[in-house]
């Protein structure tokens, strides 16, 4: 007897969509009908006012009493006197938690400029925003109980996470265990909280609160606005340098609120592809505003500041990452597989010819880029860093050395001063006995490769879990794209969202080959936001985890 079994997420999708579109649900309009004859603001403007209030109240709370941001009286206020701003934020969050949760990416870049909350305890804007939202949501759930519209049962949560659940739990478990075996447990615990626990808490919170296409678009636009904000700060820094007499020929690299220009490029890996996807997405019959040239010109105008600042960072890894994202977006926009294959082969042939004809010039450029006084470039230094990381992995491949404990074992430095440990620092080449250029940089905080960094930090189990998350991400990404492209009238916003987060992940992984693109607080949030957005798109696009043929079994 043949029995048809529904896809594993079939009931979940139907139940969620009914809940969202029903009155009082999280996807319902933010304004209700009022008495006859009374003029009420439109839901659009109510949402914009609420967004502005949330951003302004958190910005005022974070800036007030934050000595890292200025020296005036406003920046030296006692922490308790700034609490009214936080209270306003939480009241607005109570009114629309979904908006507050979706706007959290705007707080990500400022994690180095932490605010003292109480006594000597300081936290970043992202942490303050996250746990304020968590507190409001928990209080709402306790007060409203069964009437709370954001409940997710365990079966619904499992259906939303699908096969990603177990790799995420393994990654979390390996990260938590790394705190136990770390030499500096205090440092490892802080890194665990900032780079693993907080982003995963945000993932769960957003899965509960973000249910509609409007929520998804708001989340992605907030992520892009984060990069746009840093671009504006970078342009301001550029003109400030020119005003102070810096010449264009020896202009320092733009770093804005970060300590490194490469960090700006890493943030742009996650944000710039969102705008590029609007420019490069395929034309659709029902595309509406997204298919118009006005939208593409607007997206280009918004991307230009990011591209300009990206150029000023002089980060070769970020440049290569954005080129890779553009190639990915163009490839996904080509519907004809035969044409895609021809273009791909042509690109490979073109790259091969370029390497064959100009390999000497290319290798010299890469090896001598950002060279120090001894003529040793950053790529050469990275090769020795990778060698140091491999030596560390060889000695502890299973559990690693603990989150953010690289410096304790890498070199003798002032950040983690360890005279009783063996250091894997390579200061002279063992073959040529020439200096590697690393002696002058004993405080390099990671091996400049995301896979080596994860392996060194949390061991082989954490690395395998991370690889599983990436494999499932791209498997689901292409599954959603295929599902959307098969539809006669696919939602253009979902197509844009899928393309943009795919391009962002490609860019992050490309620069992650030569830098740290995940295990930093802002980048960890960005990474899991891409996972979150893809999971939201899967539900909105009604894409099952398994195909219909896989859900039929013979009894």
Buried (B, 14 or more C-beta within 10 A) or exposed (E): EEEEEEBBBBEBBEEBBEBBEEEEBBBBEBBEEEEEEEEEEEBEEBBEEBBEBBBBBBBBBBBBBBEBBEEEEBBEBEBEEBBEBBEBBBEBBBBBBBBBBBBBBBBBBBBBBBBBBEEEEBBBBBBBBBBBBBEBBEEBBEEEEEEBBBEBEEEBBBBBBBBBEBBBEBBBBBBBBBBEBBBBBEBBBBBBBBBBBBBBBBBBBBBBBBBBBBBBBBBBBBBBBBBBBBBBBBBEBBEEBEEEEEEEEEEEBBBBBBEBBBBBBBBBBBBBBBBBBBBBBBEBEEBEEBBEEEBBEBBBEBBEBBBBBBEBBBBBBBBBBBEBBBBBBBEBBBEEEEEBEEBEEEEEEEEEEEEEEEEEEEEEEEBBEEBBEEEBBBBBBBEBBBBBBBEBBEEBEEBBBBBBBBBBBBBEBEEBEBEEEEBBBBBEEEEEEEBBBBEEBBEBBBBBBBBBBBBBBBBBBBBBBBEBBBEBBBEBBEBBBEBBEEEEEBBBBBBBBBBBBBBBBBBBBBBBBBBBBBBBBBBBBBBBBBBBBBBBBBBBBBBBBBEEEEBEEEE
